[in-house]
Structure formats: C-alpha cells, structure tokens
C-alpha cells in the first residue's frame, strides 16, 4: 500500500519501508514542508513492526538539489529566532535518520547536492549511479554546510571533510566513492535490483535488535573517552547475551537450524 504524506510517498513491501522524495519539479529541493514530511515518514517507518529496513529514494532525475533557494531567500527576511527554528527542523531530520533504530539505505539515482548530499551522509548505506554528482556547495553561495559537517566529520574524518566542505566542488560517483560517501556504485539499470537484494539480505540474515543496538553504539561511543566507551560496550555485550535474539541465534547455530528473522 502507498501512503501519500504531503511531498513524500511511503510504501511498505516485503518488510522494506520505501520513503520517496516526491517533488521532482523542484529537483526535490528541501523546504520546511518537505523536511516535515520526511520526519513524519521516518517516524512512521520506525514505529511499524513489520518494517525492518528503510530505503530513501527520489522521483525524477535529481535525488535532491539541497535547500530550496527561493525558500531560503524568504527566510532572510525573518528573525533570528524564526531562522533558528527552521534550522532545528533540518537538524532534527538528520539526527532522526542518524539515530533511527532501523537501517536506512539511500538509493541515489541522480545528483545529491548541498543539503541533498547531507541527506545521504546520515544514511547507513548509500547506493548510487556513476553519473550522479555529489558535493557540498554551500560555500559557493555564501552559505555554510553547518549541520551536515557534524555528521560528515564522523563519517569520513576531518581531512576528507575539509576537502569536500571548503572546496564546494562537485564530484562524480567514483570520486564520491573514494572519499567514503558511498558504499556501492551501481549502473542505473541495476540500481533498483541491487538495493532490493541488499535490503532483503539484511532482513533475512540479521537480527533486527542486533542491528538497532549496533547502530546505537556506533553513534554513542565516538563522543566517549576510551575507558567510558569500553565500559559501555561491556555492559551492552552482557545485556545482548541475555536477549531473546541472541539466545535464538546461538541455539540455531549450534543445532544447525535455519534462522527465521
């Protein structure tokens, strides 16, 4: 079934929740309405037990061209507090995706620029076509990639993040891959199949609880000291051993039984 949520389409099929940017006439540019619709869609997908993996995709030739510049121009007439509220909306969306309990796969069929590139940066896996261009172009228009840089430094390190954020250059898929922005580069005619097969592999082979806890830990340990991170890891390890999924998985392995996750 397909649910239309403002500027976003949401569909569940075979335990995969598909969230689709549906503003192709504006190159899926981000404004307040689209950001709110995306937050709602991710919230819905996270809350539904029958959804195990989420795919973020887009209609049209462009994945996402970043912020809607006409909308940004309007915001320049607003107060600082109004602009801060709008900025917090985007911050909340990026943080929601980054901390979501379920795995998020970005399926990038076209250019992902500025905030659109930021959107892919907070996903857990990124599949893209070679002809897609990537880049954080904010510095070229006197703006800054403020929110995404917090996540990007975590993802690829300071040296590479500086190169991308300060140059404002656009990079084709193969270079984006070398920078660590992508996980898989796939031809356009095979993109849909590759993403679906990967999502199904996660669904069939991996515990939902284990993926959620592992993702949570990856986000948490980076801000901790080494002793605190290891204490946290030891506690999580002990808790995981007592979980139903761990008991089920070990029992199935020892008895050579096929798991049904």
TABEL-V586001 format. One record per residue. N is the residue number from 0. PSI is psi in whole degrees, 0 to 359 (999 if undefined). OMEGA is omega in degrees with one decimal (NA if undefined). Layout:
n=N psi=PSI omega=OMEGA
n=N psi=PSI omega=OMEGA
This chain:
n=0 psi=142 omega=179.4
n=1 psi=128 omega=176.0
n=2 psi=131 omega=176.1
n=3 psi=118 omega=-178.0
n=4 psi=87 omega=-178.6
n=5 psi=248 omega=-175.9
n=6 psi=14 omega=-177.2
n=7 psi=139 omega=172.6
n=8 psi=141 omega=179.3
n=9 psi=125 omega=-178.4
n=10 psi=142 omega=175.8
n=11 psi=128 omega=179.3
n=12 psi=123 omega=177.8
n=13 psi=45 omega=175.8
n=14 psi=10 omega=175.4
n=15 psi=128 omega=174.8
n=16 psi=118 omega=-178.9
n=17 psi=117 omega=176.9
n=18 psi=120 omega=-171.4
n=19 psi=122 omega=171.8
n=20 psi=127 omega=-171.5
n=21 psi=53 omega=177.5
n=22 psi=52 omega=-172.8
n=23 psi=331 omega=-179.0
n=24 psi=342 omega=177.1
n=25 psi=21 omega=-179.2
n=26 psi=32 omega=179.4
n=27 psi=34 omega=178.9
n=28 psi=145 omega=-175.0
n=29 psi=125 omega=168.1
n=30 psi=183 omega=-174.5
n=31 psi=319 omega=-178.4
n=32 psi=315 omega=-178.0
n=33 psi=319 omega=178.2
n=34 psi=317 omega=178.2
n=35 psi=318 omega=179.4
n=36 psi=322 omega=177.8
n=37 psi=316 omega=177.6
n=38 psi=317 omega=179.1
n=39 psi=318 omega=-178.3
n=40 psi=317 omega=178.6
n=41 psi=323 omega=176.4
n=42 psi=319 omega=178.9
n=43 psi=314 omega=-178.7
n=44 psi=323 omega=-179.7
n=45 psi=327 omega=-175.1
n=46 psi=344 omega=-175.7
n=47 psi=119 omega=-175.6
n=48 psi=331 omega=-177.0
n=49 psi=359 omega=175.1
n=50 psi=122 omega=-178.4
n=51 psi=325 omega=-178.9
n=52 psi=147 omega=-178.9
n=53 psi=136 omega=175.5
n=54 psi=124 omega=175.5
n=55 psi=122 omega=-177.1
n=56 psi=183 omega=-175.1
n=57 psi=150 omega=172.1
n=58 psi=150 omega=174.6
n=59 psi=188 omega=-176.0
n=60 psi=336 omega=-176.5
n=61 psi=135 omega=177.3
n=62 psi=303 omega=176.3
n=63 psi=126 omega=-176.7
n=64 psi=8 omega=-180.0
n=65 psi=205 omega=-177.3
n=66 psi=143 omega=173.5
n=67 psi=110 omega=-173.1
n=68 psi=328 omega=176.1
n=69 psi=322 omega=177.5
n=70 psi=318 omega=177.9
n=71 psi=322 omega=179.3
n=72 psi=321 omega=176.3
n=73 psi=320 omega=-177.8
n=74 psi=334 omega=179.9
n=75 psi=340 omega=178.6
n=76 psi=352 omega=-176.2
n=77 psi=170 omega=179.7
n=78 psi=166 omega=176.3
n=79 psi=316 omega=-178.5
n=80 psi=322 omega=177.4
n=81 psi=321 omega=177.3
n=82 psi=323 omega=177.6
n=83 psi=319 omega=178.3
n=84 psi=319 omega=178.7
n=85 psi=317 omega=178.2
n=86 psi=321 omega=179.8
n=87 psi=331 omega=176.7
n=88 psi=314 omega=179.2
n=89 psi=319 omega=176.5
n=90 psi=314 omega=-178.7
n=91 psi=322 omega=178.4
n=92 psi=310 omega=-179.1
n=93 psi=317 omega=-179.7
n=94 psi=322 omega=178.9
n=95 psi=314 omega=179.4
n=96 psi=316 omega=-177.7
n=97 psi=321 omega=-176.4
n=98 psi=1 omega=-176.9
n=99 psi=142 omega=-177.6
n=100 psi=347 omega=-178.4
n=101 psi=152 omega=-179.9
n=102 psi=135 omega=179.3
n=103 psi=125 omega=178.6
n=104 psi=125 omega=174.1
n=105 psi=128 omega=178.4
n=106 psi=100 omega=-168.1
n=107 psi=105 omega=-175.4
n=108 psi=353 omega=-177.4
n=109 psi=191 omega=-173.6
n=110 psi=140 omega=174.7
n=111 psi=104 omega=-169.2
n=112 psi=145 omega=175.8
n=113 psi=241 omega=179.7
n=114 psi=333 omega=176.1
n=115 psi=323 omega=174.8
n=116 psi=324 omega=175.3
n=117 psi=322 omega=179.1
n=118 psi=318 omega=178.0
n=119 psi=330 omega=-175.2
n=120 psi=334 omega=-178.4
n=121 psi=358 omega=176.0
n=122 psi=159 omega=-176.7
n=123 psi=325 omega=177.6
n=124 psi=145 omega=178.0
n=125 psi=120 omega=171.6
n=126 psi=134 omega=-178.8
n=127 psi=161 omega=177.0
n=128 psi=150 omega=-176.2
n=129 psi=327 omega=-176.0
n=130 psi=352 omega=177.7
n=131 psi=139 omega=176.1
n=132 psi=144 omega=179.6
n=133 psi=150 omega=176.4
n=134 psi=152 omega=177.3
n=135 psi=93 omega=-168.0
n=136 psi=9 omega=-173.0
n=137 psi=320 omega=-175.7
n=138 psi=341 omega=-179.3
n=139 psi=343 omega=178.6
n=140 psi=19 omega=177.5
n=141 psi=15 omega=179.9
n=142 psi=181 omega=176.8
n=143 psi=146 omega=177.4
n=144 psi=58 omega=-165.1
n=145 psi=310 omega=-172.3
n=146 psi=317 omega=-176.3
n=147 psi=330 omega=-175.8
n=148 psi=329 omega=178.3
n=149 psi=319 omega=179.7
n=150 psi=323 omega=-174.9
n=151 psi=320 omega=177.8
n=152 psi=321 omega=176.0
n=153 psi=323 omega=-172.3
n=154 psi=316 omega=-172.5
n=155 psi=359 omega=179.0
n=156 psi=163 omega=-173.0
n=157 psi=316 omega=-175.3
n=158 psi=310 omega=-179.5
n=159 psi=322 omega=179.7
n=160 psi=319 omega=177.7
n=161 psi=316 omega=-179.8
n=162 psi=312 omega=-176.6
n=163 psi=316 omega=-172.3
n=164 psi=325 omega=-177.3
n=165 psi=332 omega=178.3
n=166 psi=326 omega=-176.3
n=167 psi=13 omega=-176.3
n=168 psi=157 omega=173.6
n=169 psi=143 omega=-177.9
n=170 psi=137 omega=174.3
n=171 psi=170 omega=-174.6
n=172 psi=317 omega=-176.7
n=173 psi=324 omega=177.3
n=174 psi=321 omega=176.0
n=175 psi=324 omega=177.2
n=176 psi=315 omega=-177.8
n=177 psi=331 omega=177.3
n=178 psi=347 omega=-179.9
n=179 psi=14 omega=178.9
n=180 psi=336 omega=-175.3
n=181 psi=156 omega=171.9
n=182 psi=323 omega=-176.8
n=183 psi=138 omega=174.4
n=184 psi=121 omega=-171.3
n=185 psi=140 omega=177.9
n=186 psi=152 omega=-173.7
n=187 psi=322 omega=-177.4
n=188 psi=346 omega=-179.3
n=189 psi=2 omega=-174.8
n=190 psi=310 omega=-177.7
n=191 psi=314 omega=-178.8
n=192 psi=317 omega=-178.4
n=193 psi=317 omega=-179.9
n=194 psi=316 omega=-179.4
n=195 psi=317 omega=180.0
n=196 psi=320 omega=179.3
n=197 psi=316 omega=178.8
n=198 psi=317 omega=-179.9
n=199 psi=326 omega=177.8
n=200 psi=318 omega=177.0
n=201 psi=319 omega=-178.2
n=202 psi=315 omega=-175.3
n=203 psi=320 omega=-169.3
n=204 psi=337 omega=-169.3
n=205 psi=146 omega=175.2
n=206 psi=132 omega=176.8
n=207 psi=314 omega=-178.7
n=208 psi=318 omega=-178.4
n=209 psi=318 omega=178.3
n=210 psi=320 omega=-179.4
n=211 psi=315 omega=-178.6
n=212 psi=322 omega=178.6
n=213 psi=316 omega=177.6
n=214 psi=318 omega=178.4
n=215 psi=315 omega=-177.3
n=216 psi=321 omega=178.6
n=217 psi=320 omega=178.8
n=218 psi=327 omega=-173.4
n=219 psi=316 omega=-167.7
n=220 psi=337 omega=-174.8
n=221 psi=338 omega=179.8
n=222 psi=5 omega=-178.1
n=223 psi=157 omega=169.5
n=224 psi=162 omega=-179.1
n=225 psi=312 omega=178.3
n=226 psi=318 omega=-180.0
n=227 psi=320 omega=179.3
n=228 psi=319 omega=-179.4
n=229 psi=324 omega=175.3
n=230 psi=316 omega=177.5
n=231 psi=316 omega=-179.2
n=232 psi=320 omega=179.7
n=233 psi=319 omega=178.3
n=234 psi=316 omega=179.1
n=235 psi=322 omega=178.3
n=236 psi=313 omega=-179.5
n=237 psi=319 omega=179.2
n=238 psi=320 omega=-177.8
n=239 psi=325 omega=-179.8
n=240 psi=331 omega=-178.2
n=241 psi=357 omega=-176.0
n=242 psi=155 omega=178.7
n=243 psi=322 omega=-178.8
n=244 psi=319 omega=-180.0
n=245 psi=317 omega=177.8
n=246 psi=316 omega=179.6
n=247 psi=316 omega=-177.3
n=248 psi=315 omega=-179.4
n=249 psi=319 omega=177.9
n=250 psi=315 omega=-179.4
n=251 psi=320 omega=-179.6
n=252 psi=314 omega=-177.4
n=253 psi=330 omega=-178.4
n=254 psi=11 omega=177.8
n=255 psi=42 omega=178.8
n=256 psi=148 omega=177.7
n=257 psi=131 omega=-179.0
n=258 psi=145 omega=174.6
n=259 psi=88 omega=-177.7
n=260 psi=999 omega=NA
